[in-house]
Amino acid sequence: SQLFGNFKITGGLRYTHDMKVQENRPVALFVAGGPGIPLSATTPSLTADFKELTGRIGADWKPDVSFTDETLIYLFYSRGYKAGGMNPPCTATVGCPAPTFEPEFVNSLELGTKNTLLGGAMVLNFTGFKYDYQGYQVSKIVNRTSVNENIDAKIKGLELETVWSPLDGLRLNM
């Protein structure tokens, strides 16, 4: 067989437009005009508009090697996005978080191999990955309400997965 005959490149783009509106309405219990306060009495609304182009590109290769039944080697890079938004309104006397929070982005790099061995009795997969987050969204409780904020984070690691069926009716996973 050809050395690179089973080589494939995959790519894609995604455009996202997120528009969010938060209408702040006053709450007045046991008052004439109470919870049904007319829309004209709302406080100014808050808006957030996010537009982003993200994508993914990668390659995979199925080489013909003698020590496995089937092998796939892959490398992918992707850029992900999660829209920002608005935090709940609060009373200025107790301290307020920022009214909005920024979008979250992640640059992801993954290199791995998936293998079938022993006539299909064993699957052995190995992956290395690295994620670089900008503006990772985390929630926390402030003044008895959940608010969001952004931080940067980096994650890297290795993953090994194996499934082995040494006997009929017995399967070991790790």
C-alpha positions, 0 to 999 in steps of 0.5 A: 500500500502507499505510505500516505494513501490514507492521509486526510486533512479536515477544516472548518469555519464557524461564524457566531453572532450572539446578541443579548438584552437584559431588561431591568424591571423594578420590584415593588411588593405590597405597593400599588402597581406592585409586580405588574409595574408597566414596561415604561417604568423599567430601568435602562436595559443592558445589551451585549453584542458578540461576533466571532469567527472560529475554526478547526483544522487538522489531519489524520493518517491511517498508516499500514503498520505490521503490529496493529490491525488498524492505526489512526494518527491525528493532529488537530488545532481548533479555536473555540468561543463562548459568548460573554453576557450580563451579570444580574443587576444589584443594589449599589449599597452592597457592592456590584460586580461588573455589569457584563463579562467578556467572551471565552476563547480556547486554543486547543491542540491535540495529538494522538493515536487510536489503535486496534490490536490482537484481532480486535480484542484490544483497543489502545488509544493515546492522546496528548492535549493542550488547552489555552483559555483566554477569558475563561468564564467562572461563576461565583456567589457575590451578595447571594447571587451568582456572577460571572468573571473572566480569568486565563487558564492553561491545561495540558495533559496525557490520556491513555485509554485501553479496552481488552477482551482476553476471553469471551464475555470478559472485558477490561477497561482502563 
